[in-house]
Amino acid sequence: PLDELNDPTLLKVDGLVNGKWLKGKARFAVTDPATGHTLAEVADLGPRETKAAIDAANAAWPAWRNLTAKQRHALMLKWYQLLMEAQDDLARLMTAEQGKPLAEAKGEVAYGASFVEWFAEEAKRANGETLATFDNNKRILVTRQPVGVCAAITPWNFPLAMITRKVAPALAAGCPVVIKPAELTPLTALAAAELAVRAGIPAGVINVIPSTDAAAVGKVLCESDVVRHLSFTGSTEVGRILMAQCAPTIKKLSLELGGNAPFLVFDDADLDSAVEGAVASKYRNAGQTCVCTNRFYVQDKVYDAFVKKLAAKVKTLKVGNGFDAGVTQGPLIEPAAVAKVEKHVKDALKKGGKVVTGGHKLKGQFFEPTVIADAQPGMLLAREETFGPIAPVFRFKTEQEAIDAANATEFGLASYFYARDVGRVTRVSEGLEYGMVGVNTGLISSEQVPFGGVKQSGLGREGSSHGMDEYLEMKYICLGDV
Ligand code: ADP
């Protein structure tokens, strides 16, 4: 699939440190999850190159922070334009290494690039304040300065957007970054870095360390006292390890961890619209996003009708290679992901669940889009993030019961519900212990919103004007002797 790139030089297979492409000593294969074929052999870098990248970033920091906001804005805008001009090629790389359908990949390129555009603009608004004074001989200023060298460790499910969502606000704030992309999807990351180089972002400001030894690279990034901020998107389990490793250096942390999103459908919901939102939220990226619905809760009176309509719609989804026309469901990322989905389905069936549609593994890493009725709280899929195309549907009677069930998890990232009654909409929005609530919609992501979770889903917010705060330190200046 990569023979058809418009610009074959976007296929970068080495790491980027201080503006130089590093081959490293070893290489690792990147495979296409739809076919199992090797796409490229990528440089396998390690602690040594990571340290070099931190040093390069630190050396590049003064010049980068001392550019005017408008100069950083101009370089970032150029990067944004190059990303969009390369939309087709980036999407091909993404579908090849990640599996999502090509149309969805193009959508992610636009979404990923939008963070660069947004934060290019925000660069110009890192304003401070002057406060009323407590002493007439003093003036009080509050400024905001870049935090310093930043590290970004990113997952495979959004190979571009999870990088730009961290790198763009860092750059806008005046910080250089060291990125450790997911080992399953380094090609999109490296191509995006190549476009940043072409845009004129100076050497050392963006460094990329592809590696199969995530633990060793992560340890160097966490333990460094030059690195002042770590942003991580991935599992809660790894998030905990990184948080502990960052404790000795009291590093600033942004963590976007696991979710277990509930989707509530009340009696007064518009059912067709709820089904549409359900499919959009559940089956995007074959169920492999941290905001994908994991659990559907449907009120008694509309339960049977909802399940029937949902299953009918799910039957129209088309599973296949993301490059084939009309495909809406690609493969799962790796064999372990397929095994987890199988385990969750098997467990649900053992505990009384009923498959309404789907339920089977297909050849390779594909799994049928599935709906399971009569889901129960004791099932694995009630507690764990399935991260696959399985929709378990639970039944509830009262509003409070639904809110309690939705909140009965250590996670708190995205949640959704469908209802019309204005009082109910207010009560449920406020009652859900989640960082994000979609009301009468299944799609909530955009560069303009503060994305993030509560409880064990993470710390901090990405996107919106608030996304910059993570990369800026507030400084209070007391100007005496006036
Ligand atoms: P996922 O379930 O999305 O694969 P992970 O948390 O395993 O989530 O991976 C997300 C990112 O974290 C990837 O870039 C992966 O390489 C990296 N990672 C995994 N384990 C560690 C670790 N111990 N230290 C640092 N990074 C890690």
Residues whose N, C-alpha, C, O or C-beta is under 5 A from the ligand:
A	BS01	ADP	I153 T154 P155 W156 K180 P181 A182 E183 A214 A215 G218 T233 G234 S235 V238
